[in-house]
Amino acid sequence: PFWQGSHICQACCYCHSNCKSWRLSKVTIQGNNHCRGVTDAGLAAIARDCPTLRDLSLWNVSFVGDKGLSEIAHGFHLLEKLDLFQCPIITDKSLLDIAKNCPNMTSL
């Protein structure tokens, strides 16, 4: 799935109720609105409810930081690919967390 802008909050709620049954392996989230968008809490919901995710792309998500990426690191042990583009508040701390907890990672 591909989610953008104000639809992200709706998508997270939808994902919460359907991800487990879908067995999603790839999710792309593209933010474009500084008033609304995915946050660390949204990533925590996805991490909790999409355990089979192997490929995650986060593009232009201004409100996702180390806490959100830590949720990803601890929730997605099958993660193979993480694509980050214009995520300004993510630091080396969360990248180290990904490296330690995602042994299948082949692309960052």
Backbone atoms as SQL, in Angstrom:
CREATE TABLE atoms (id INTEGER PRIMARY KEY, chain TEXT, resi INTEGER, resn TEXT, atom TEXT, x REAL, y REAL, z REAL);
INSERT INTO atoms VALUES
  (1, 'A', 1, 'PRO', 'N', 0.814, -1.203, 0.000),
  (2, 'A', 1, 'PRO', 'CA', 0.000, 0.000, 0.000),
  (3, 'A', 1, 'PRO', 'C', 0.854, 1.262, 0.000),
  (4, 'A', 2, 'PHE', 'N', 0.301, 2.331, -0.514),
  (5, 'A', 2, 'PHE', 'CA', 0.957, 3.629, -0.572),
  (6, 'A', 2, 'PHE', 'C', 0.019, 4.636, 0.058),
  (7, 'A', 3, 'TRP', 'N', 0.482, 5.319, 1.113),
  (8, 'A', 3, 'TRP', 'CA', -0.352, 6.291, 1.812),
  (9, 'A', 3, 'TRP', 'C', 0.306, 7.637, 1.769),
  (10, 'A', 4, 'GLN', 'N', -0.498, 8.684, 1.657),
  (11, 'A', 4, 'GLN', 'CA', 0.046, 10.014, 1.500),
  (12, 'A', 4, 'GLN', 'C', -0.784, 11.021, 2.285),
  (13, 'A', 5, 'GLY', 'N', -0.102, 12.046, 2.831),
  (14, 'A', 5, 'GLY', 'CA', -0.742, 13.197, 3.448),
  (15, 'A', 5, 'GLY', 'C', -1.789, 12.874, 4.487),
  (16, 'A', 6, 'SER', 'N', -2.959, 13.489, 4.363),
  (17, 'A', 6, 'SER', 'CA', -4.006, 13.372, 5.381),
  (18, 'A', 6, 'SER', 'C', -4.627, 11.985, 5.442),
  (19, 'A', 7, 'HIS', 'N', -4.374, 11.159, 4.457),
  (20, 'A', 7, 'HIS', 'CA', -4.934, 9.806, 4.459),
  (21, 'A', 7, 'HIS', 'C', -4.164, 8.862, 5.373),
  (22, 'A', 8, 'ILE', 'N', -3.019, 9.312, 5.875),
  (23, 'A', 8, 'ILE', 'CA', -2.182, 8.448, 6.699),
  (24, 'A', 8, 'ILE', 'C', -2.883, 8.042, 7.983),
  (25, 'A', 9, 'CYS', 'N', -3.542, 8.984, 8.661),
  (26, 'A', 9, 'CYS', 'CA', -4.234, 8.650, 9.914),
  (27, 'A', 9, 'CYS', 'C', -5.333, 7.624, 9.665),
  (28, 'A', 10, 'GLN', 'N', -6.092, 7.815, 8.597),
  (29, 'A', 10, 'GLN', 'CA', -7.126, 6.844, 8.243),
  (30, 'A', 10, 'GLN', 'C', -6.492, 5.497, 7.925),
  (31, 'A', 11, 'ALA', 'N', -5.380, 5.520, 7.231),
  (32, 'A', 11, 'ALA', 'CA', -4.705, 4.277, 6.859),
  (33, 'A', 11, 'ALA', 'C', -4.203, 3.537, 8.087),
  (34, 'A', 12, 'CYS', 'N', -3.676, 4.273, 9.076),
  (35, 'A', 12, 'CYS', 'CA', -3.186, 3.617, 10.292),
  (36, 'A', 12, 'CYS', 'C', -4.325, 2.931, 11.031),
  (37, 'A', 13, 'CYS', 'N', -5.482, 3.567, 11.099),
  (38, 'A', 13, 'CYS', 'CA', -6.644, 2.937, 11.736),
  (39, 'A', 13, 'CYS', 'C', -7.072, 1.707, 10.946),
  (40, 'A', 14, 'TYR', 'N', -7.088, 1.825, 9.626),
  (41, 'A', 14, 'TYR', 'CA', -7.458, 0.708, 8.773),
  (42, 'A', 14, 'TYR', 'C', -6.440, -0.414, 8.913),
  (43, 'A', 15, 'CYS', 'N', -5.185, -0.028, 8.941),
  (44, 'A', 15, 'CYS', 'CA', -4.110, -1.004, 9.089),
  (45, 'A', 15, 'CYS', 'C', -4.245, -1.737, 10.411),
  (46, 'A', 16, 'HIS', 'N', -4.576, -1.008, 11.459),
  (47, 'A', 16, 'HIS', 'CA', -4.715, -1.607, 12.785),
  (48, 'A', 16, 'HIS', 'C', -5.703, -2.770, 12.765),
  (49, 'A', 17, 'SER', 'N', -6.790, -2.623, 12.031),
  (50, 'A', 17, 'SER', 'CA', -7.800, -3.674, 12.036),
  (51, 'A', 17, 'SER', 'C', -7.589, -4.730, 10.955),
  (52, 'A', 18, 'ASN', 'N', -6.739, -4.470, 9.972),
  (53, 'A', 18, 'ASN', 'CA', -6.624, -5.397, 8.845),
  (54, 'A', 18, 'ASN', 'C', -5.234, -5.949, 8.552),
  (55, 'A', 19, 'CYS', 'N', -4.188, -5.365, 9.085),
  (56, 'A', 19, 'CYS', 'CA', -2.830, -5.792, 8.719),
  (57, 'A', 19, 'CYS', 'C', -2.547, -7.249, 9.033),
  (58, 'A', 20, 'LYS', 'N', -2.988, -7.706, 10.182),
  (59, 'A', 20, 'LYS', 'CA', -2.681, -9.085, 10.552),
  (60, 'A', 20, 'LYS', 'C', -3.280, -10.070, 9.554),
  (61, 'A', 21, 'SER', 'N', -4.485, -9.791, 9.091),
  (62, 'A', 21, 'SER', 'CA', -5.111, -10.711, 8.145),
  (63, 'A', 21, 'SER', 'C', -4.533, -10.548, 6.739),
  (64, 'A', 22, 'TRP', 'N', -4.013, -9.382, 6.409),
  (65, 'A', 22, 'TRP', 'CA', -3.433, -9.169, 5.085),
  (66, 'A', 22, 'TRP', 'C', -2.050, -9.778, 4.949),
  (67, 'A', 23, 'ARG', 'N', -1.315, -9.905, 6.021),
  (68, 'A', 23, 'ARG', 'CA', 0.074, -10.365, 5.995),
  (69, 'A', 23, 'ARG', 'C', 0.922, -9.500, 5.054),
  (70, 'A', 24, 'LEU', 'N', 0.836, -8.188, 5.254),
  (71, 'A', 24, 'LEU', 'CA', 1.571, -7.246, 4.413),
  (72, 'A', 24, 'LEU', 'C', 3.073, -7.493, 4.496),
  (73, 'A', 25, 'SER', 'N', 3.744, -7.382, 3.352),
  (74, 'A', 25, 'SER', 'CA', 5.196, -7.508, 3.343),
  (75, 'A', 25, 'SER', 'C', 5.865, -6.194, 2.940),
  (76, 'A', 26, 'LYS', 'N', 5.102, -5.258, 2.354),
  (77, 'A', 26, 'LYS', 'CA', 5.679, -3.989, 1.910),
  (78, 'A', 26, 'LYS', 'C', 4.702, -2.848, 2.172),
  (79, 'A', 27, 'VAL', 'N', 5.225, -1.755, 2.751),
  (80, 'A', 27, 'VAL', 'CA', 4.415, -0.558, 2.991),
  (81, 'A', 27, 'VAL', 'C', 5.258, 0.665, 2.631),
  (82, 'A', 28, 'THR', 'N', 4.641, 1.607, 1.908),
  (83, 'A', 28, 'THR', 'CA', 5.265, 2.885, 1.590),
  (84, 'A', 28, 'THR', 'C', 4.408, 3.993, 2.166),
  (85, 'A', 29, 'ILE', 'N', 5.020, 4.883, 2.934),
  (86, 'A', 29, 'ILE', 'CA', 4.311, 6.026, 3.507),
  (87, 'A', 29, 'ILE', 'C', 5.022, 7.284, 3.040),
  (88, 'A', 30, 'GLN', 'N', 4.264, 8.158, 2.364),
  (89, 'A', 30, 'GLN', 'CA', 4.831, 9.406, 1.882),
  (90, 'A', 30, 'GLN', 'C', 4.065, 10.561, 2.499),
  (91, 'A', 31, 'GLY', 'N', 4.736, 11.347, 3.306),
  (92, 'A', 31, 'GLY', 'CA', 4.116, 12.520, 3.912),
  (93, 'A', 31, 'GLY', 'C', 4.345, 13.736, 3.044),
  (94, 'A', 32, 'ASN', 'N', 3.389, 14.656, 3.098),
  (95, 'A', 32, 'ASN', 'CA', 3.577, 15.884, 2.333),
  (96, 'A', 32, 'ASN', 'C', 2.903, 17.071, 2.998),
  (97, 'A', 33, 'ASN', 'N', 2.457, 16.899, 4.226),
  (98, 'A', 33, 'ASN', 'CA', 1.681, 17.932, 4.891),
  (99, 'A', 33, 'ASN', 'C', 2.208, 18.081, 6.307),
  (100, 'A', 34, 'HIS', 'N', 2.726, 19.252, 6.645),
  (101, 'A', 34, 'HIS', 'CA', 3.302, 19.449, 7.972),
  (102, 'A', 34, 'HIS', 'C', 2.246, 19.532, 9.069),
  (103, 'A', 35, 'CYS', 'N', 0.987, 19.690, 8.733),
  (104, 'A', 35, 'CYS', 'CA', -0.070, 19.745, 9.747),
  (105, 'A', 35, 'CYS', 'C', -0.534, 18.353, 10.144),
  (106, 'A', 36, 'ARG', 'N', -0.528, 17.452, 9.193),
  (107, 'A', 36, 'ARG', 'CA', -0.962, 16.079, 9.449),
  (108, 'A', 36, 'ARG', 'C', 0.064, 15.133, 8.860),
  (109, 'A', 37, 'GLY', 'N', 0.139, 13.968, 9.404),
  (110, 'A', 37, 'GLY', 'CA', 1.066, 12.994, 8.857),
  (111, 'A', 37, 'GLY', 'C', 1.380, 11.928, 9.872),
  (112, 'A', 38, 'VAL', 'N', 2.106, 10.951, 9.433),
  (113, 'A', 38, 'VAL', 'CA', 2.448, 9.840, 10.305),
  (114, 'A', 38, 'VAL', 'C', 3.404, 10.325, 11.393),
  (115, 'A', 39, 'THR', 'N', 3.244, 9.753, 12.574),
  (116, 'A', 39, 'THR', 'CA', 4.069, 10.100, 13.732),
  (117, 'A', 39, 'THR', 'C', 4.684, 8.823, 14.287),
  (118, 'A', 40, 'ASP', 'N', 5.436, 8.972, 15.366),
  (119, 'A', 40, 'ASP', 'CA', 5.984, 7.803, 16.051),
  (120, 'A', 40, 'ASP', 'C', 4.868, 6.861, 16.488),
  (121, 'A', 41, 'ALA', 'N', 3.736, 7.421, 16.923),
  (122, 'A', 41, 'ALA', 'CA', 2.599, 6.592, 17.358),
  (123, 'A', 41, 'ALA', 'C', 2.033, 5.787, 16.192),
  (124, 'A', 42, 'GLY', 'N', 1.984, 6.373, 15.017),
  (125, 'A', 42, 'GLY', 'CA', 1.507, 5.653, 13.839),
  (126, 'A', 42, 'GLY', 'C', 2.418, 4.497, 13.473),
  (127, 'A', 43, 'LEU', 'N', 3.726, 4.735, 13.554),
  (128, 'A', 43, 'LEU', 'CA', 4.670, 3.646, 13.280),
  (129, 'A', 43, 'LEU', 'C', 4.573, 2.554, 14.327),
  (130, 'A', 44, 'ALA', 'N', 4.310, 2.938, 15.576),
  (131, 'A', 44, 'ALA', 'CA', 4.144, 1.935, 16.637),
  (132, 'A', 44, 'ALA', 'C', 2.950, 1.041, 16.328),
  (133, 'A', 45, 'ALA', 'N', 1.860, 1.627, 15.827),
  (134, 'A', 45, 'ALA', 'CA', 0.673, 0.840, 15.472),
  (135, 'A', 45, 'ALA', 'C', 0.979, -0.116, 14.326),
  (136, 'A', 46, 'ILE', 'N', 1.700, 0.368, 13.337),
  (137, 'A', 46, 'ILE', 'CA', 2.058, -0.494, 12.210),
  (138, 'A', 46, 'ILE', 'C', 2.994, -1.607, 12.678),
  (139, 'A', 47, 'ALA', 'N', 3.963, -1.264, 13.512),
  (140, 'A', 47, 'ALA', 'CA', 4.901, -2.276, 14.034),
  (141, 'A', 47, 'ALA', 'C', 4.172, -3.351, 14.822),
  (142, 'A', 48, 'ARG', 'N', 3.173, -2.951, 15.565),
  (143, 'A', 48, 'ARG', 'CA', 2.418, -3.888, 16.396),
  (144, 'A', 48, 'ARG', 'C', 1.539, -4.809, 15.546),
  (145, 'A', 49, 'ASP', 'N', 0.985, -4.276, 14.474),
  (146, 'A', 49, 'ASP', 'CA', -0.037, -5.015, 13.741),
  (147, 'A', 49, 'ASP', 'C', 0.394, -5.581, 12.392),
  (148, 'A', 50, 'CYS', 'N', 1.617, -5.334, 11.974),
  (149, 'A', 50, 'CYS', 'CA', 2.103, -5.852, 10.686),
  (150, 'A', 50, 'CYS', 'C', 3.414, -6.614, 10.885),
  (151, 'A', 51, 'PRO', 'N', 3.394, -7.717, 11.611),
  (152, 'A', 51, 'PRO', 'CA', 4.638, -8.414, 11.954),
  (153, 'A', 51, 'PRO', 'C', 5.358, -9.048, 10.763),
  (154, 'A', 52, 'THR', 'N', 4.695, -9.201, 9.629),
  (155, 'A', 52, 'THR', 'CA', 5.319, -9.845, 8.470),
  (156, 'A', 52, 'THR', 'C', 5.981, -8.852, 7.519),
  (157, 'A', 53, 'LEU', 'N', 6.006, -7.588, 7.888),
  (158, 'A', 53, 'LEU', 'CA', 6.575, -6.562, 7.019),
  (159, 'A', 53, 'LEU', 'C', 8.061, -6.808, 6.763),
  (160, 'A', 54, 'ARG', 'N', 8.444, -6.751, 5.479),
  (161, 'A', 54, 'ARG', 'CA', 9.838, -6.961, 5.089),
  (162, 'A', 54, 'ARG', 'C', 10.440, -5.733, 4.406),
  (163, 'A', 55, 'ASP', 'N', 9.588, -4.837, 3.924),
  (164, 'A', 55, 'ASP', 'CA', 10.048, -3.689, 3.135),
  (165, 'A', 55, 'ASP', 'C', 9.242, -2.460, 3.555),
  (166, 'A', 56, 'LEU', 'N', 9.912, -1.454, 4.108),
  (167, 'A', 56, 'LEU', 'CA', 9.239, -0.242, 4.576),
  (168, 'A', 56, 'LEU', 'C', 9.925, 0.977, 3.986),
  (169, 'A', 57, 'SER', 'N', 9.137, 1.857, 3.366),
  (170, 'A', 57, 'SER', 'CA', 9.651, 3.120, 2.835),
  (171, 'A', 57, 'SER', 'C', 8.965, 4.268, 3.551),
  (172, 'A', 58, 'LEU', 'N', 9.751, 5.185, 4.080),
  (173, 'A', 58, 'LEU', 'CA', 9.250, 6.392, 4.738),
  (174, 'A', 58, 'LEU', 'C', 9.857, 7.584, 4.018),
  (175, 'A', 59, 'TRP', 'N', 9.015, 8.363, 3.355),
  (176, 'A', 59, 'TRP', 'CA', 9.488, 9.505, 2.581),
  (177, 'A', 59, 'TRP', 'C', 8.852, 10.776, 3.107),
  (178, 'A', 60, 'ASN', 'N', 9.675, 11.745, 3.442),
  (179, 'A', 60, 'ASN', 'CA', 9.207, 13.065, 3.841),
  (180, 'A', 60, 'ASN', 'C', 8.241, 12.988, 5.021),
  (181, 'A', 61, 'VAL', 'N', 8.645, 12.284, 6.044),
  (182, 'A', 61, 'VAL', 'CA', 7.822, 12.179, 7.257),
  (183, 'A', 61, 'VAL', 'C', 8.501, 12.980, 8.374),
  (184, 'A', 62, 'SER', 'N', 8.056, 14.202, 8.525),
  (185, 'A', 62, 'SER', 'CA', 8.685, 15.159, 9.436),
  (186, 'A', 62, 'SER', 'C', 8.509, 14.835, 10.906),
  (187, 'A', 63, 'PHE', 'N', 7.511, 14.029, 11.246),
  (188, 'A', 63, 'PHE', 'CA', 7.197, 13.788, 12.650),
  (189, 'A', 63, 'PHE', 'C', 7.601, 12.400, 13.133),
  (190, 'A', 64, 'VAL', 'N', 8.373, 11.680, 12.353),
  (191, 'A', 64, 'VAL', 'CA', 8.877, 10.372, 12.775),
  (192, 'A', 64, 'VAL', 'C', 10.313, 10.553, 13.237),
  (193, 'A', 65, 'GLY', 'N', 10.579, 10.091, 14.458),
  (194, 'A', 65, 'GLY', 'CA', 11.919, 10.222, 15.021),
  (195, 'A', 65, 'GLY', 'C', 12.451, 8.897, 15.523),
  (196, 'A', 66, 'ASP', 'N', 13.372, 8.974, 16.450),
  (197, 'A', 66, 'ASP', 'CA', 14.023, 7.780, 16.981),
  (198, 'A', 66, 'ASP', 'C', 13.047, 6.828, 17.662),
  (199, 'A', 67, 'LYS', 'N', 12.053, 7.371, 18.341),
  (200, 'A', 67, 'LYS', 'CA', 11.083, 6.507, 19.023),
  (201, 'A', 67, 'LYS', 'C', 10.327, 5.638, 18.009),
  (202, 'A', 68, 'GLY', 'N', 9.889, 6.233, 16.915),
  (203, 'A', 68, 'GLY', 'CA', 9.172, 5.485, 15.884),
  (204, 'A', 68, 'GLY', 'C', 10.040, 4.432, 15.228),
  (205, 'A', 69, 'LEU', 'N', 11.280, 4.795, 14.926),
  (206, 'A', 69, 'LEU', 'CA', 12.182, 3.827, 14.307),
  (207, 'A', 69, 'LEU', 'C', 12.571, 2.723, 15.278),
  (208, 'A', 70, 'SER', 'N', 12.612, 3.045, 16.565),
  (209, 'A', 70, 'SER', 'CA', 12.868, 2.014, 17.575),
  (210, 'A', 70, 'SER', 'C', 11.729, 0.998, 17.592),
  (211, 'A', 71, 'GLU', 'N', 10.499, 1.479, 17.445),
  (212, 'A', 71, 'GLU', 'CA', 9.342, 0.572, 17.358),
  (213, 'A', 71, 'GLU', 'C', 9.492, -0.356, 16.157),
  (214, 'A', 72, 'ILE', 'N', 9.950, 0.198, 15.044),
  (215, 'A', 72, 'ILE', 'CA', 10.178, -0.602, 13.842),
  (216, 'A', 72, 'ILE', 'C', 11.258, -1.652, 14.114),
  (217, 'A', 73, 'ALA', 'N', 12.351, -1.228, 14.724),
  (218, 'A', 73, 'ALA', 'CA', 13.468, -2.140, 15.003),
  (219, 'A', 73, 'ALA', 'C', 13.046, -3.305, 15.886),
  (220, 'A', 74, 'HIS', 'N', 12.188, -3.039, 16.844),
  (221, 'A', 74, 'HIS', 'CA', 11.780, -4.088, 17.779),
  (222, 'A', 74, 'HIS', 'C', 10.550, -4.860, 17.304),
  (223, 'A', 75, 'GLY', 'N', 9.817, -4.328, 16.328),
  (224, 'A', 75, 'GLY', 'CA', 8.611, -4.996, 15.854),
  (225, 'A', 75, 'GLY', 'C', 8.778, -5.774, 14.566),
  (226, 'A', 76, 'PHE', 'N', 9.770, -5.423, 13.773),
  (227, 'A', 76, 'PHE', 'CA', 9.937, -6.026, 12.449),
  (228, 'A', 76, 'PHE', 'C', 11.250, -6.781, 12.349),
  (229, 'A', 77, 'HIS', 'N', 11.341, -7.912, 12.979),
  (230, 'A', 77, 'HIS', 'CA', 12.580, -8.687, 12.926),
  (231, 'A', 77, 'HIS', 'C', 12.818, -9.298, 11.551),
  (232, 'A', 78, 'LEU', 'N', 11.783, -9.340, 10.710),
  (233, 'A', 78, 'LEU', 'CA', 11.926, -9.866, 9.350),
  (234, 'A', 78, 'LEU', 'C', 12.317, -8.787, 8.348),
  (235, 'A', 79, 'LEU', 'N', 12.415, -7.533, 8.797),
  (236, 'A', 79, 'LEU', 'CA', 12.679, -6.408, 7.902),
  (237, 'A', 79, 'LEU', 'C', 13.971, -6.615, 7.112),
  (238, 'A', 80, 'GLU', 'N', 13.857, -6.474, 5.781),
  (239, 'A', 80, 'GLU', 'CA', 14.998, -6.631, 4.885),
  (240, 'A', 80, 'GLU', 'C', 15.409, -5.312, 4.241),
  (241, 'A', 81, 'LYS', 'N', 14.430, -4.428, 4.024),
  (242, 'A', 81, 'LYS', 'CA', 14.714, -3.167, 3.340),
  (243, 'A', 81, 'LYS', 'C', 14.028, -2.019, 4.074),
  (244, 'A', 82, 'LEU', 'N', 14.792, -0.971, 4.358),
  (245, 'A', 82, 'LEU', 'CA', 14.254, 0.242, 4.961),
  (246, 'A', 82, 'LEU', 'C', 14.731, 1.415, 4.125),
  (247, 'A', 83, 'ASP', 'N', 13.787, 2.124, 3.524),
  (248, 'A', 83, 'ASP', 'CA', 14.086, 3.254, 2.656),
  (249, 'A', 83, 'ASP', 'C', 13.654, 4.527, 3.380),
  (250, 'A', 84, 'LEU', 'N', 14.607, 5.375, 3.737),
  (251, 'A', 84, 'LEU', 'CA', 14.339, 6.627, 4.442),
  (252, 'A', 84, 'LEU', 'C', 14.741, 7.790, 3.546),
  (253, 'A', 85, 'PHE', 'N', 13.802, 8.720, 3.331),
  (254, 'A', 85, 'PHE', 'CA', 14.087, 9.894, 2.509),
  (255, 'A', 85, 'PHE', 'C', 13.465, 11.111, 3.170),
  (256, 'A', 86, 'GLN', 'N', 14.268, 12.099, 3.462),
  (257, 'A', 86, 'GLN', 'CA', 13.834, 13.337, 4.107),
  (258, 'A', 86, 'GLN', 'C', 13.063, 13.071, 5.397),
  (259, 'A', 87, 'CYS', 'N', 13.727, 12.407, 6.303),
  (260, 'A', 87, 'CYS', 'CA', 13.199, 12.145, 7.647),
  (261, 'A', 87, 'CYS', 'C', 14.114, 12.899, 8.615),
  (262, 'A', 88, 'PRO', 'N', 13.879, 14.198, 8.819),
  (263, 'A', 88, 'PRO', 'CA', 14.858, 15.074, 9.459),
  (264, 'A', 88, 'PRO', 'C', 15.142, 14.848, 10.938),
  (265, 'A', 89, 'ILE', 'N', 14.272, 14.169, 11.668),
  (266, 'A', 89, 'ILE', 'CA', 14.548, 14.027, 13.102),
  (267, 'A', 89, 'ILE', 'C', 15.019, 12.625, 13.487),
  (268, 'A', 90, 'ILE', 'N', 15.321, 11.802, 12.504),
  (269, 'A', 90, 'ILE', 'CA', 15.899, 10.484, 12.770),
  (270, 'A', 90, 'ILE', 'C', 17.410, 10.657, 12.946),
  (271, 'A', 91, 'THR', 'N', 17.953, 10.041, 14.001),
  (272, 'A', 91, 'THR', 'CA', 19.386, 10.172, 14.284),
  (273, 'A', 91, 'THR', 'C', 20.085, 8.814, 14.162),
  (274, 'A', 92, 'ASP', 'N', 21.392, 8.832, 14.378),
  (275, 'A', 92, 'ASP', 'CA', 22.185, 7.601, 14.339),
  (276, 'A', 92, 'ASP', 'C', 21.711, 6.586, 15.378),
  (277, 'A', 93, 'LYS', 'N', 21.158, 7.071, 16.479),
  (278, 'A', 93, 'LYS', 'CA', 20.687, 6.184, 17.553),
  (279, 'A', 93, 'LYS', 'C', 19.693, 5.150, 17.016),
  (280, 'A', 94, 'SER', 'N', 18.720, 5.603, 16.243),
  (281, 'A', 94, 'SER', 'CA', 17.718, 4.662, 15.742),
  (282, 'A', 94, 'SER', 'C', 18.281, 3.768, 14.646),
  (283, 'A', 95, 'LEU', 'N', 19.234, 4.269, 13.875),
  (284, 'A', 95, 'LEU', 'CA', 19.853, 3.422, 12.853),
  (285, 'A', 95, 'LEU', 'C', 20.654, 2.297, 13.496),
  (286, 'A', 96, 'LEU', 'N', 21.302, 2.585, 14.615),
  (287, 'A', 96, 'LEU', 'CA', 22.001, 1.530, 15.365),
  (288, 'A', 96, 'LEU', 'C', 21.010, 0.507, 15.908),
  (289, 'A', 97, 'ASP', 'N', 19.854, 0.984, 16.354),
  (290, 'A', 97, 'ASP', 'CA', 18.800, 0.095, 16.843),
  (291, 'A', 97, 'ASP', 'C', 18.331, -0.842, 15.726),
  (292, 'A', 98, 'ILE', 'N', 18.162, -0.304, 14.529),
  (293, 'A', 98, 'ILE', 'CA', 17.780, -1.117, 13.364),
  (294, 'A', 98, 'ILE', 'C', 18.866, -2.165, 13.097),
  (295, 'A', 99, 'ALA', 'N', 20.119, -1.742, 13.098),
  (296, 'A', 99, 'ALA', 'CA', 21.232, -2.662, 12.822),
  (297, 'A', 99, 'ALA', 'C', 21.293, -3.801, 13.835),
  (298, 'A', 100, 'LYS', 'N', 21.026, -3.511, 15.093),
  (299, 'A', 100, 'LYS', 'CA', 21.092, -4.529, 16.148),
  (300, 'A', 100, 'LYS', 'C', 19.920, -5.504, 16.113),
  (301, 'A', 101, 'ASN', 'N', 18.741, -5.028, 15.720),
  (302, 'A', 101, 'ASN', 'CA', 17.525, -5.825, 15.877),
  (303, 'A', 101, 'ASN', 'C', 16.925, -6.375, 14.590),
  (304, 'A', 102, 'CYS', 'N', 17.483, -6.030, 13.451),
  (305, 'A', 102, 'CYS', 'CA', 16.941, -6.500, 12.171),
  (306, 'A', 102, 'CYS', 'C', 18.028, -7.286, 11.427),
  (307, 'A', 103, 'PRO', 'N', 18.234, -8.544, 11.798),
  (308, 'A', 103, 'PRO', 'CA', 19.340, -9.331, 11.239),
  (309, 'A', 103, 'PRO', 'C', 19.211, -9.633, 9.751),
  (310, 'A', 104, 'ASN', 'N', 18.012, -9.505, 9.188),
  (311, 'A', 104, 'ASN', 'CA', 17.806, -9.806, 7.771),
  (312, 'A', 104, 'ASN', 'C', 17.985, -8.587, 6.869),
  (313, 'A', 105, 'MET', 'N', 18.370, -7.442, 7.439),
  (314, 'A', 105, 'MET', 'CA', 18.481, -6.198, 6.686),
  (315, 'A', 105, 'MET', 'C', 19.522, -6.335, 5.574),
  (316, 'A', 106, 'THR', 'N', 19.090, -6.036, 4.338),
  (317, 'A', 106, 'THR', 'CA', 19.995, -6.074, 3.194),
  (318, 'A', 106, 'THR', 'C', 20.125, -4.712, 2.527),
  (319, 'A', 107, 'SER', 'N', 19.185, -3.795, 2.817),
  (320, 'A', 107, 'SER', 'CA', 19.214, -2.488, 2.164),
  (321, 'A', 107, 'SER', 'C', 18.695, -1.415, 3.111),
  (322, 'A', 108, 'LEU', 'N', 19.510, -0.372, 3.280),
  (323, 'A', 108, 'LEU', 'CA', 19.111, 0.760, 4.116),
  (324, 'A', 108, 'LEU', 'C', 19.434, 2.034, 3.378);
